[in-house]
Amino acid sequence: MAGRGSAVDAVIVAMAEPGGAVLTGDINDIAALAAYARNVSVFGI
């Protein structure tokens, strides 16, 4: 649905769900996927 990111990005977001956080250098793709997740925060490093 997001049309961005890789399978690895999707797994990372899924592991953070619900209510977790992801620290990433690829903030655009991860944030696009996290928009469809339950309460996942994305922070750039």
C-alpha atoms as one frame of an Amber mdcrd trajectory, in Angstrom:
protein
   0.000   0.000   0.000   2.787   2.434   0.802   4.517   1.659  -2.475   7.917
   2.188  -0.873  10.583   0.323   1.000  11.759  -3.255   0.885  10.649  -6.465
   2.518  13.269  -5.849   5.218  11.801  -2.388   5.908   8.346  -3.947   6.248
   9.626  -6.565   8.722  11.313  -3.863  10.810   8.088  -1.856  11.013   6.059
  -4.993  11.797   8.438  -5.896  14.637   7.955  -2.425  16.147   4.174  -2.698
  16.049   2.251  -1.826  18.223   3.626   1.118  20.103   7.315   0.728  19.262
   9.930   2.904  17.655  12.300   2.503  14.717  15.668   4.272  14.508  16.765
   4.491  10.880  18.879   6.274   8.330  16.169   5.538   5.723  13.465   7.659
   7.302  11.371   8.272   4.163  10.718   4.627   3.288  10.264   3.498   6.892
   7.904   6.397   7.680   5.812   5.588   4.593   5.386   2.017   5.822   4.845
   3.054   9.440   1.910   5.221   8.339  -0.012   1.941   7.888   1.161   0.418
  11.184  -0.346   0.751  14.655   1.371   3.444  16.694   4.926   3.070  15.337
   7.257   6.063  15.742  10.122   6.641  13.305  13.272   8.562  14.236  16.205
   9.406  11.984  19.791   8.856  13.049
